[in-house]
Amino acid sequence: MNRMELLAKLAVPEETKMVILVMDGLGGLPHPETGLTELESARRPNLDRIAGESICGLTHAILAGVTPGSGPAHLAIFGYDPLNYDIERGVLSALGIGLPLGKDDVAARVNFCTIENGIITDRRAGRISTEKNAELCELLSSIPLDGVEYTIQPEREHRAALVFRGPGLSDKLTDSDPQRTGLSPLPVKPSEPEPDPEAVRTADIMNRFLEQAAERLKDQHPANMLLTRGFSKLPHIPLFTELYKIRAAAVAVYPMYRGLAQVVGMEVLETGSDFSSEMETLATHWADFDYFFVHYKNTDSRGEDGGFERKVKAIEDADAALPSLLELGPDVLAVTGDHSTPAGLGMHSWHPNPFMLRSKWERRDAVASFGETACLRGGLGIFPAADIMGLMLASALRLNKFGA
Amino acid sequence: MNRMELLAKLAVPEETKMVILVMDGLGGLPHPETGLTELESARRPNLDRIAGESICGLTHAILAGVTPGSGPAHLAIFGYDPLNYDIERGVLSALGIGLPLGKDDVAARVNFCTIENGIITDRRAGRISTEKNAELCELLSSIPLDGVEYTIQPEREHRAALVFRGPGLSDKLTDSDPQRTGLSPLPVKPSEPEPDPEAVRTADIMNRFLEQAAERLKDQHPANMLLTRGFSKLPHIPLFTELYKIRAAAVAVYPMYRGLAQVVGMEVLETGSDFSSEMETLATHWADFDYFFVHYKNTDSRGEDGGFERKVKAIEDADAALPSLLELGPDVLAVTGDHSTPAGLGMHSWHPNPFMLRSKWERRDAVASFGETACLRGGLGIFPAADIMGLMLASALRLNKFGA
């Protein structure tokens, strides 16, 4: 019996309300001059106040040293073992730009690339602008394919998402992207040695699409071809709402997190584009759900842009909006990040994330400041993010005991 | 190779003596006025002295957030993975009231209930008194059943234990208890889709028993029927005495813990009804065993009654009796709880348990006080209770090294 099966077996409905605030990419690294991380450098009276009333710790999404993508990091926060459940690249790309996905649809991640004499010379086509990308997607949006519909839409720079719709499609396909320059794009093939007819047919459709796309792109430069990878359908993931017997809602601005929440069974609430709007959405729907996933993106975006000060500011902005959340009086409030994004690195990192859990039924610790160093002394130690869900359910008194 | 197989492979006999004192339900939550837990509020000079000479930490019996029953919590302390080994409800009920169980016997947990027009209206029959329960068990103790003997005896209130004896019985049976009111009691059936003849026969015996029991109870009110669940035989658990090459004894007052100890291979010593008697028993048998499991129940009973001060007193009582244990000079002494039972909650909880291990061969830490908060700073951190056995064997110099 794994962790999720165990929690599902023990979970019971209750009246208590739980909120998890995920500040994307929250964890950081010390500024070389001050020795303080972005979080530790921020004015954060509300976060500190919550820390003083919480049990604190640090979480690993996957494993010490392993940097998580946003998909697995969030799955861990929702209680899924991120090594057993995966949302693949194609689906994440489609969800990430808000493309609706039906259960039979097959999504793929697209890179525009440069080829010369049939050989890939740049897998990112010189990182063309998103505007150019949109033009190319438009150019590719009307290729006639018998019996199947598709959508291709730009992500950022050279990245796009491609979704095929229609019954009888398979995602058991190999990539056309060889993942290296100096090679030709590969034909898409069924990925299994004895493929079913759906995979054969879908590979054929994909190759016809790619041939005609090549024809339409041939005079474009540098983006004169496209590469596809990560063919995937919506995964068969047990709904966390059913497992934990909760009515769950997501308050998130960015499409990918909204999509992720939907995949695990949450109702995705309409909200505005900033954190204050998210707080208002939370208040509006407070009566209707047991569990709220609130996602704050700016900590990560600012971290990835490499701006230490801008990430500090993003944390301060969130802190300032927290009183309205506290006024709702959640029985259980958890605050953490999905992964670290140190501004100095400018990308996701493996460092554990500060975590705090406030509930009437948790022991408190001596930590009264929300930061990476302070949380090290917290009562939860360093623990797997997949434990968060059990801790939240327990302190919401929503778990029966195990065994007699 | 799992943890237990590894330890079994490495274990060697030695002359050293190990004691684990399990103070049932030891861990607690802070008193709202003082911020101190029950343990932290107690006068505990001996526990503190041991802490000062120990390496300390906190244990999870199962998993963060998961509240253990006493069965799985003790199995973890004895080094079993509690998710892989389970002692089921029927056996625990029988052991809990001291009914002897042979290896072929099948035990079930019984609830007396109320039915009206064939429908269960109260699964607990208004929580009848234990005295009434005993009368009903007497009434049910002489139902003639061909070729099989049985015993039915009261637990507390509406609960009883039922044990069937005789060769060829099976425990692969479904419950007659539908676990809900508004339904009829269910017939007992073989639980497997293709049952063996023993299961078919045992189900038939059980249903004949239940029919005649219904007849004998029909004029009783409110307890005019009984429900059975958790049919089970003694589990096939590898004996921890054999695995670890130890002679082990249990000093426990309550039948359930005595039964648990017996299941894993310990010799269960005759003892009195209080902790001082347990200490005397320990001294009397000191020469004869390598490992002593000493169980102290009052910390849990007082916690479950919801009395903070009474739990504090129970801890102080145990502390006062400890010098006689220390005088025996165990090479390894561990003190912990099986689970937390915060008086404020009045039931088992998921919070990790304070733990300390005193041995000449352990590093000490700075912790000189035995309490939940102090143990957080201990040298063992927060760790699974199933690691305790390996730590005890190691510091008793009873484990070979792994690999060359």
Interface residues (C-beta under 8 A of the other chain):
Chain A: M1 R3 L6 L7 L10 W361 E362 R363 R364 D365 A366 R377 G379 L380 G381 F383 D387 M389 G390 L391 M392 L393 A394 S395 L399 N400 K401 F402 G403 A404
Chain B: L29 P30 G35 T37 I62 L63 A64 G65 V66 T67 P68 G69 S70 G71 P72 A73 P82 L83 D86 I87 R89 L92 S93 L345 M347 H348 S349 W350 H351 E372 T373 L376 R377 G381 I382
